[in-house]
Amino acid sequence: MIRGQGVSAVLSASGAVTTFPTRVLGMGLSGGSDAATLILKDGGSAGTVKTLTLKAAAGTTVYWNFPNGITFSTDVYATITGTSPSAMVIYEN
C-alpha cells in the first residue's frame, strides 16, 4: 500500500538516495558500456542490504517493483557498479 507520493532519484554512481526513513517501491538499472549492478542498503554504505542484486547487461535496462514497498528505517543508500550505469529508485515522499 502506497502511503505517500512516489518520487524517484536517478544516480550514476554509489551514493545516498535519501537521508530519511522511507519505503522503496521499485528500482531500475541501465547498463552502460559494460554490465552494471544495483544494491540498496539501509544505514549508509556499510548498512544492511535490503534488496536483491539487480543486474543489467551492457546496453540493457531492467526494472524491479516491490508491490508492498520495502521499509528503510534510516535512509536509502545505493551501491552501483559498472561503467556509465544509470540507476533509478522510486520511493515514498
Beta strands, then each sheet from edge to edge (+ up, - down):
strand 1: 6-11
strand 2: 15-18
strand 3: 22-30
strand 4: 36-42
strand 5: 48-49
strand 6: 54-56
strand 7: 61-72
strand 8: 76-81
strand 9: 86-92
sheet 1: 1+ 9- 3+ 7-
sheet 2: 2+ 8- 4+ 5-
sheet 3: 2+ 8- 4+ 6-
end
